C-alpha cells in the first residue's frame, strides 16, 4: 500500500513539475511581446469599437445569449479586458498568453492519456518516456513560432479560447473512458458536462463543432480489434460507407452550388469563390501548413497562395495524393492506430476553415493553432522511436530540448516582428511582394509613423495594382489634404465615395473641402449625405450648422444642426461657442 502511495506521489510531483516548467517556458518565450501595440484588425475591433467604450453593456448573460452565434463569448472577453484595463494592450496580451499556457497544460494531460490509451506501454514505452514525450509535444505546441499569430494577434484569441474548451471537453471524455465501471447516470452527467463545455466553446469559435468527430474517432481507434464497436463497423461497413458517401455528396453539391451556404452574412463577392477555395485548400494544408509546422521559416501574416482552379491541376491532385498516402500508411504500417488518429486530429480540426467554410484568405497561420498538436505529438514520438533505439533516454531528451530552444528562439524573433505596424508590414511586404494588402498596410504604417512621403509612395504603388480599393483612395486623399494638395485630395475622396457609397467619411471630407473653397451648396449636399449614413456624427452636424447658419441664410436650420451636434457631443471643443450662439438666438 505504501509503495502504491509512493508511486502515486512521485507521479503527481512529476506532473506538477512538468506543468510548472511548461508555464515558465511559456512566459520565457512570449514575454517579449507583452507591450506590443494593437495590430491589424485589433485596432478596428478593439480601439475603434464604440461598444467597448462602455464595456459594462457587454458583460452580461443576456448579451451572451443574444449574440451567442456571433462569437458572443469572444466579445465578452474583449469587454472584460476593456473594463479591467481600458485600451492598454498589456492586459489583452496577458489574457491571450494565459489561455495559451493553459492549453499547453491541458494538451500535456490529453497526450499522456492518449499514449497510455493507445497501448504504448505494451510496445515497450515506460511511464517516463510517455510523460517525457507528452511534455515535449505540449512544449512544441507552446513555443512553436507558428503560434505567434494566435497569441500576439489579439483577435486570434478566438482560436485560443475555443481550444481551451475543446481540450477540456476532450479530456473529460478521456476520463470517462478510463473509468472501470460507469452507471447510466454517470454517463449522462459526463456527456452533459462535455456538451455544456462544447456549447460555451462554440460561442467563441465554431471549430468546437469537430469535437464529436474527434471523440468518436478516438474511441474507435483506441478500441481493441475484438471490441463490439469495431465488429459492428466491420459488419455494416458497406452500409455505413454508402450513408457517408451520400451525405458527403449532398454536402459537396450544396457547397458548390450555393456560394453563401455556411458563410452566413459574409460577402462572397469579396472572396475567390467556394469551388476555387476548396480546390486550393489541399495545397495550402500540405505545402504551406505542414511545411511551416515542420520547417517554421518565412512565417507570414499574409502569404501569397496560388489559387487552384481545376480538379486536374497538379496543385490539387498531388496534395490530395499525399494526404491519402499519409492516412493509408498510418493504418497499414504502424502497429497501433495512434498515428492515424493524430493525423486525423490535424485534418479534422483544420477542416472547417480549410474546406466547407469559405473565408477571405486562403491561408492563415492561426487556423492551425489546435490542429498543430497532432503533428507535434507525431514528431515527438518519431524522435523518441529513433533516439531510444540506442537504449538510453538521454539522446531523446537532448534532441527534444534542442528542438524546444531552437523553436523558442525563433518564436521570440517572430514576436519581435509584431512590435509595430511598420515592422510587421515591412516583413509581410518583403515576403509577399506581389500582394496588394501588405502594400496598403505598409503605407498606412508609414503614415502612422509620420512618414507621409513614404506612405504616399506605397499608396501610389498600390493604386497601380488595385485602383479600386477604398482604403487606398481615402487614405491617400487624407495625406494629400494634409499637404495642401487639395485637387489631388478631392479626386481621391470622390473615387473613395464611388467605390464605397455607404461609408460616410469621404462625403464628410468632401464637404469640408468644398466648405473651405466657399462652395457652400456642394458642401451642404455632401454633409447631408454623410449624416444620412452616420446620424451620430457631431462634427458633421456642426459643419452643417456653420454652412446653413452663416452662409446659406438658413438660420433656423443652422440652429437645429448646432443643437443636434451639441446633443451628440456636449464636450466638443467648440461646445461653449455653440451654447452661446443658441442662447443669443432664443426669442425674447
C-alpha positions in Angstrom: 0.0 0.0 0.0 2.8 2.4 0.9 4.6 1.5 -2.4 1.5 2.4 -4.4 1.0 5.7 -2.4 4.7 6.5 -3.0 4.4 5.8 -6.8 1.3 8.0 -6.9 3.0 10.8 -5.0 6.0 10.6 -7.3 3.8 10.7 -10.4 1.9 13.7 -9.1 5.1 15.5 -8.2 6.4 14.7 -11.7 3.3 16.1 -13.3 3.3 19.2 -11.2 7.0 19.8 -12.1 6.2 19.4 -15.8 3.3 21.8 -15.5 5.5 24.4 -13.8 8.1 24.0 -16.4 5.6 24.4 -19.2 4.3 27.6 -17.6 7.8 29.1 -17.2 8.7 28.3 -20.8 5.6 30.0 -22.0 6.4 33.1 -20.1 10.0 33.0 -21.2 9.4 32.6 -24.9 6.5 35.1 -25.1 7.5 37.7 -22.6 9.0 40.0 -25.3 5.6 40.7 -26.8 3.6 41.9 -23.8 4.0 45.6 -24.6 3.3 45.2 -28.4 0.6 47.6 -29.6 -2.7 46.5 -31.1 -2.1 45.2 -34.6 -4.1 44.7 -37.8 -7.8 44.2 -37.2 -7.4 44.6 -33.5 -7.3 48.3 -34.0 -10.7 48.3 -35.7 -12.4 45.7 -33.4 -11.0 47.0 -30.1 -9.6 50.5 -30.2 -12.2 51.9 -32.6 -15.0 49.7 -31.3 -17.7 52.0 -29.9 -19.3 49.2 -27.9 -16.1 48.8 -25.9 -16.2 52.4 -24.8 -18.9 51.2 -22.4 -17.9 47.6 -21.8 -20.4 47.1 -19.0 -23.1 46.7 -21.5 -21.5 43.6 -22.9 -20.7 41.9 -19.6 -24.0 40.2 -19.1 -25.5 36.8 -19.7 -28.3 38.5 -21.7 -25.7 39.8 -24.2 -24.1 36.4 -24.5 -27.4 34.7 -25.1 -28.4 37.3 -27.7 -25.1 37.2 -29.5 -24.3 33.5 -29.0 -23.8 32.7 -32.6 -21.9 35.9 -33.3 -18.9 34.9 -31.1 -20.6 36.4 -28.1 -18.1 35.0 -25.6 -15.2 36.3 -27.6 -16.7 39.8 -27.5 -17.3 39.4 -23.7 -13.7 38.6 -23.2 -12.7 41.8 -25.0 -15.2 43.7 -23.0 -13.7 42.3 -19.8 -10.2 43.4 -20.9 -11.6 46.9 -21.7 -13.3 47.0 -18.3 -10.3 46.0 -16.4 -7.5 47.6 -18.4 -9.2 50.1 -20.7 -7.3 50.0 -24.1 -3.8 49.2 -22.8 -2.5 46.3 -24.8 -0.6 44.7 -21.9 -3.7 43.3 -20.3 -5.0 41.9 -23.6 -1.7 40.1 -24.3 -1.6 38.7 -20.7 -5.1 37.3 -21.3 -4.1 35.6 -24.5 -0.9 34.2 -23.1 -2.5 32.8 -20.0 -5.0 30.8 -22.1 -2.2 29.7 -24.4 -0.2 28.3 -21.5 -3.4 26.7 -20.1 -3.9 25.0 -23.4 -0.4 23.6 -23.4 -1.1 22.2 -19.9 -4.4 20.6 -21.0 -2.6 19.2 -24.0 0.1 17.6 -21.8 -2.6 15.7 -19.9 -4.5 14.8 -23.1 -1.4 13.4 -24.8 -0.3 11.4 -21.8 -3.7 9.8 -21.5 -3.7 9.2 -25.3 -0.4 7.4 -25.3 -1.5 5.1 -22.5 -4.9 4.5 -24.1 -3.2 3.5 -27.4 -1.1 0.9 -25.5 2.3 2.5 -25.9 3.3 0.7 -22.7 2.7 -2.6 -24.4 5.2 -1.8 -27.2 8.0 -1.0 -24.7 7.3 2.6 -23.7 7.7 3.1 -20.0 5.9 5.7 -17.9 8.8 8.1 -18.0 9.1 8.0 -21.8 5.3 8.5 -22.2 5.4 11.5 -19.8 8.5 12.9 -21.4 7.1 12.7 -25.0 3.8 14.2 -23.8 5.7 17.1 -22.1 7.8 17.9 -25.2 4.8 17.7 -27.5 3.0 20.2 -25.3 6.0 22.4 -25.3 6.4 22.3 -29.0 2.7 23.4 -29.2 3.5 26.1 -26.7 6.6 27.6 -28.2 6.4 26.9 -32.0 6.7 30.2 -33.9 3.5 29.5 -35.9 1.6 30.1 -32.7 2.8 33.7 -32.6 -0.1 34.9 -34.7 -2.7 33.2 -32.5 -1.1 34.5 -29.2 0.0 38.0 -30.2 -2.7 39.0 -32.6 -5.5 39.8 -30.1 -8.4 39.0 -32.4 -7.0 35.5 -32.9 -7.8 34.8 -29.2 -10.9 33.1 -30.6 -8.7 30.2 -31.6 -7.0 30.1 -28.3 -10.1 30.3 -26.0 -12.1 27.9 -28.2 -9.2 25.4 -27.9 -9.4 25.6 -24.1 -13.0 24.4 -24.1 -12.2 21.9 -26.8 -9.3 20.3 -24.9 -11.3 20.4 -21.6 -14.2 18.6 -23.2 -11.9 16.0 -24.8 -10.0 15.5 -21.5 -13.3 14.8 -19.7 -14.2 12.3 -22.4 -10.8 10.5 -21.9 -11.5 10.5 -18.2 -14.9 8.8 -18.9 -13.2 6.1 -21.0 -10.7 5.4 -18.2 -13.4 4.5 -15.7 -13.6 0.8 -15.0 -17.3 1.0 -14.3 -19.8 3.7 -15.0 -23.5 3.9 -14.3 -26.0 5.3 -16.8 -26.4 8.3 -14.6 -22.7 8.9 -14.6 -22.6 8.5 -18.4 -25.3 11.1 -18.6 -23.6 13.6 -16.4 -20.3 13.2 -18.2 -21.8 13.7 -21.6 -23.9 16.6 -20.3 -20.8 18.3 -19.0 -19.0 17.7 -22.3 -21.9 19.1 -24.2 -22.1 22.3 -22.0 -18.3 22.8 -22.3 -18.5 22.4 -26.1 -21.5 24.7 -26.2 -19.7 27.5 -24.4 -16.7 27.0 -26.7 -18.9 27.1 -29.7 -19.8 30.7 -28.9 -16.1 31.6 -29.2 -15.4 29.8 -32.5 -17.1 27.1 -34.4 -14.1 24.7 -34.5 -15.6 23.1 -31.5 -18.2 21.5 -33.9 -15.5 19.0 -34.8 -15.2 17.7 -31.2 -17.8 14.9 -31.6 -15.9 13.6 -34.6 -12.6 13.6 -32.7 -14.2 11.8 -29.7 -15.8 9.1 -31.9 -12.6 8.6 -33.8 -10.5 8.4 -30.6 -12.8 5.8 -29.1 -12.8 3.7 -32.3 -9.1 3.9 -32.9 -8.2 3.0 -29.3 -10.6 0.0 -29.1 -9.2 -3.5 -29.4 -9.9 -5.3 -32.6 -12.4 -7.6 -31.0 -14.5 -4.8 -29.5 -18.2 -4.7 -30.3 -17.9 -1.2 -31.8 -15.3 -2.3 -34.4 -17.1 -5.6 -35.1 -20.3 -3.6 -35.8 -18.3 -1.3 -38.2 -16.9 -4.3 -40.0 -20.3 -5.9 -40.3 -22.0 -2.9 -41.6 -19.1 -1.2 -43.3 -20.7 -1.0 -46.8 -23.9 0.4 -45.5 -22.1 3.0 -43.4 -19.8 3.8 -46.3 -22.9 4.4 -48.5 -24.5 6.7 -46.0 -21.3 8.7 -45.5 -20.8 9.0 -49.3 -24.4 10.1 -49.7 -24.2 12.8 -47.0 -20.8 13.9 -48.3 -22.1 14.0 -51.9 -25.1 16.1 -50.9 -23.0 18.4 -48.8 -20.5 19.0 -51.6 -23.3 19.6 -54.1 -24.8 22.2 -51.8 -21.4 23.8 -51.2 -20.5 24.1 -54.8 -23.9 25.3 -55.9 -24.6 27.8 -53.1 -21.8 30.3 -52.5 -23.4 31.6 -49.3 -24.0 28.2 -47.7 -22.3 28.1 -44.3 -20.9 31.5 -44.8 -23.7 33.5 -43.2 -23.5 37.2 -43.6 -20.2 37.3 -45.3 -19.9 38.7 -48.8 -18.9 36.0 -51.3 -18.1 38.5 -54.0 -15.0 39.6 -51.9 -13.7 36.0 -52.0 -12.1 33.7 -54.5 -15.3 31.6 -54.7 -16.3 28.4 -53.0 -15.1 26.0 -55.7 -11.7 27.7 -56.0 -11.3 27.9 -52.3 -11.9 24.2 -51.8 -9.7 23.3 -54.6 -6.9 25.4 -53.2 -7.0 24.0 -49.6 -5.3 20.7 -50.1 -2.3 22.6 -51.5 -2.5 25.0 -48.5 -2.6 22.2 -46.0 0.3 20.1 -47.4 2.6 22.7 -49.0 2.1 25.6 -46.6 0.7 24.5 -43.2 2.6 21.2 -42.9 5.8 22.8 -44.3 5.6 25.7 -41.7 5.0 23.3 -38.9 8.0 21.1 -39.7 10.2 23.9 -41.1 9.0 27.2 -39.5 10.8 29.7 -41.7 9.4 32.7 -43.6 6.2 32.8 -41.5 3.9 35.4 -43.0 0.7 37.0 -41.8 -0.5 37.4 -45.4 1.1 34.6 -47.5 0.8 34.7 -51.3 -1.0 31.5 -52.1 -1.8 30.4 -55.7 -5.4 29.8 -56.4 -6.2 26.4 -57.8 -9.0 26.5 -60.4 -9.2 22.9 -61.7 -9.6 19.4 -60.3 -7.0 18.3 -62.9 -4.4 20.7 -61.6 -1.3 19.1 -60.0 -1.6 21.7 -57.2 -4.8 19.8 -56.3 -4.0 16.2 -57.3 -0.6 16.0 -55.7 -1.6 17.2 -52.2 -4.7 15.0 -52.3 -2.5 12.0 -53.1 -0.1 13.0 -50.2 -3.0 13.2 -47.7 -4.4 9.9 -48.8 -1.0 8.3 -48.8 -0.3 9.5 -45.2 -3.6 8.3 -43.9 -3.3 4.9 -45.6 0.3 4.3 -44.4 -0.6 5.3 -40.9 -3.2 2.5 -40.9 -1.2 -0.2 -42.6 2.4 0.3 -41.5 2.1 1.1 -37.7 1.1 -1.4 -35.1 -1.4 0.9 -33.4 -3.9 3.4 -34.8 -2.2 6.1 -32.8 -0.5 7.7 -35.9 -3.8 7.5 -37.9 -5.7 9.2 -35.1 -3.4 12.2 -34.7 -3.1 12.7 -38.4 -6.9 12.8 -38.5 -6.8 15.2 -35.5 -4.8 17.6 -37.7 -7.0 17.3 -40.7 -10.4 17.2 -38.9 -9.8 20.2 -36.7 -8.4 22.1 -39.6 -11.4 21.1 -41.8 -13.9 23.9 -41.0 -11.6 26.6 -42.2 -9.9 24.6 -44.9 -12.9 23.1 -46.7 -16.5 23.9 -46.2 -16.4 27.4 -44.8 -15.1 29.8 -47.4 -13.0 32.5 -45.9 -11.4 35.7 -47.3 -7.9 34.4 -47.0 -6.7 31.1 -48.5 -4.3 30.6 -45.6 -3.8 32.0 -42.1 -1.3 30.6 -39.6 -3.7 31.0 -36.7 -6.0 28.4 -38.2 -3.5 25.6 -37.4 -3.5 26.5 -33.7 -5.1 23.4 -32.1 -4.8 21.2 -35.2 -1.0 21.5 -35.0 -0.9 19.4 -31.8 -1.5 16.3 -33.9 1.7 17.0 -35.8 3.8 17.9 -32.7 2.9 14.6 -30.9 3.8 12.6 -34.0 7.1 14.4 -34.4 8.0 13.9 -30.7 7.1 10.2 -31.0 9.1 9.8 -34.1 12.2 11.4 -32.4 11.6 9.1 -29.4 11.5 6.0 -31.6 14.7 6.9 -33.4 16.7 8.0 -30.4 15.6 5.4 -28.0 16.9 2.6 -30.2 20.3 3.5 -28.7 18.9 2.1 -25.4 19.1 5.4 -23.5 16.7 8.2 -22.9 19.4 10.8 -22.8 19.7 11.2 -26.6 15.9 11.7 -26.7 15.9 14.4 -24.1 18.9 16.2 -25.6 17.4 16.1 -29.0 14.0 17.4 -27.9 15.5 20.1 -25.6 17.5 21.3 -28.5 14.3 21.5 -30.6 12.4 23.3 -27.9 15.0 26.1 -27.5 15.5 26.4 -31.3 11.8 26.9 -31.7 11.7 29.2 -28.7 14.3 31.5 -30.2 12.5 31.5 -33.5 9.3 32.4 -31.6 11.0 35.3 -29.8 12.3 36.6 -33.2 8.8 36.3 -34.7 7.3 38.1 -31.7 9.7 41.0 -32.4 8.3 41.3 -35.9 5.0 42.2 -34.3 6.4 45.1 -32.2 4.9 47.7 -34.5 2.7 48.0 -37.5 5.7 49.1 -39.5 7.9 46.1 -38.7 5.0 43.7 -39.3 4.1 45.0 -42.7 7.7 45.5 -43.8 8.2 41.8 -43.1 5.0 40.9 -44.8 5.6 43.0 -47.9 9.1 41.6 -48.2 7.7 38.0 -48.2 4.6 38.7 -50.3 5.8 41.5 -52.7 3.1 40.8 -55.2 0.1 41.1 -52.8 -1.9 44.3 -52.5 -2.9 44.2 -48.8 0.7 44.2 -47.4 1.5 47.2 -49.6 -1.6 49.2 -48.4 -0.9 48.3 -44.8 2.7 49.2 -45.1 1.7 52.6 -46.5 -0.7 53.0 -43.5 2.1 52.1 -41.1 4.4 54.7 -42.5 1.5 57.2 -42.2 1.1 56.3 -38.5 4.9 56.8 -38.0 4.5 60.3 -39.5 6.4 59.5 -42.7 3.9 60.8 -45.2 6.2 60.8 -48.2 6.8 57.0 -47.8 3.1 56.5 -47.2 2.2 58.3 -50.4 4.8 56.4 -52.3 3.4 53.0 -51.2 -0.2 54.1 -51.7 0.6 55.1 -55.2 2.3 51.8 -55.8 -0.8 50.0 -54.5 -3.1 52.0 -56.9 -1.2 50.5 -59.8 -2.0 47.0 -58.5 -5.5 47.8 -57.4 -7.1 51.2 -58.2 -10.5 50.3 -56.9 -9.6 49.9 -53.2 -11.5 52.2 -50.9 -8.8 52.4 -48.2 -6.1 53.4 -50.6 -8.0 56.3 -52.1 -9.4 57.6 -48.9 -6.1 57.5 -47.0 -4.2 59.0 -50.0 -6.8 61.7 -50.1 -6.3 62.4 -46.4 -2.5 62.6 -46.9 -2.8 65.0 -49.9 -5.2 67.2 -47.8 -2.6 67.4 -45.0 0.0 68.5 -47.6 -2.4 71.1 -49.0 -2.7 69.3 -52.3 -6.5 69.9 -52.4 -7.1 69.0 -56.0 -5.5 65.6 -55.6 -7.3 65.1 -52.3 -10.6 66.0 -53.9 -10.1 63.4 -56.7 -9.3 60.6 -54.3 -12.1 61.3 -51.9 -14.5 61.3 -54.8 -13.1 58.0 -56.0 -13.5 56.6 -52.5 -17.1 57.8 -52.3 -17.9 56.0 -55.5 -16.1 52.8 -54.5 -18.0 52.6 -51.2 -21.0 54.8 -51.4 -22.3 53.6 -48.0 -19.3 54.9 -46.0 -19.8 58.4 -44.6 -16.2 59.6 -44.2 -15.4 60.5 -47.8 -18.6 62.6 -48.0 -17.7 64.4 -44.8 -14.2 65.2 -46.2 -15.6 66.4 -49.5 -18.0 68.6 -47.6 -15.0 70.1 -45.6 -13.1 70.8 -48.8 -16.0 72.5 -50.5 -16.7 74.5 -47.3 -13.1 75.7 -47.4 -13.5 76.6 -51.1 -16.7 78.5 -50.2 -18.8 76.3 -52.4 -21.5 76.1 -49.8 -24.2 74.4 -51.7 -21.9 71.5 -52.6 -20.6 71.4 -49.0 -24.2 71.2 -47.7 -25.1 68.3 -50.0 -22.1 66.3 -49.1 -22.5 66.9 -45.3 -26.2 65.9 -45.6 -25.2 62.7 -47.3 -22.6 62.0 -44.6 -25.2 62.4 -41.8 -27.7 60.2 -43.7 -25.1 57.4 -43.5 -24.0 58.3 -39.9 -26.6 60.2 -38.0 -24.3 60.3 -34.9 -21.5 62.4 -36.3 -21.4 65.6 -34.1 -18.7 67.1 -36.2 -20.7 66.9 -39.5 -23.8 68.3 -37.8 -21.7 71.2 -36.6 -20.4 71.8 -40.1 -24.0 71.7 -41.4 -24.8 74.3 -38.8 -22.0 76.5 -40.0 -23.0 76.2 -43.7 -26.7 76.9 -43.1 -26.5 79.5 -40.4 -23.7 81.6 -41.7 -23.6 81.0 -45.5 -26.9 79.8 -46.9 -29.1 82.2 -44.9 -31.0 79.3 -43.2 -30.6 80.3 -39.6 -33.4 78.1 -38.3 -31.9 75.0 -39.9 -28.5 76.0 -38.8 -29.5 76.3 -35.2 -31.2 72.9 -35.4 -28.0 71.4 -36.7 -25.9 73.1 -33.9 -28.4 71.7 -31.3 -28.1 68.2 -32.7 -24.3 68.4 -32.7 -24.2 69.6 -29.1 -26.6 66.8 -28.0 -24.4 64.2 -29.6 -21.1 65.6 -28.1 -21.6 68.0 -25.3 -17.9 68.1 -24.6 -16.7 69.0 -28.1 -14.0 71.8 -28.3 -16.5 74.4 -29.6 -19.3 73.5 -27.3 -19.3 76.8 -25.4 -19.4 78.9 -28.6 -22.4 76.8 -29.8 -24.2 77.2 -26.4 -23.6 81.0 -26.6 -24.9 81.1 -30.1 -28.0 79.1 -29.2 -28.6 81.3 -26.2 -28.4 84.5 -28.2 -30.7 83.1 -30.8 -33.5 82.4 -28.4 -36.6 84.6 -28.9 -37.1 87.3 -26.2 
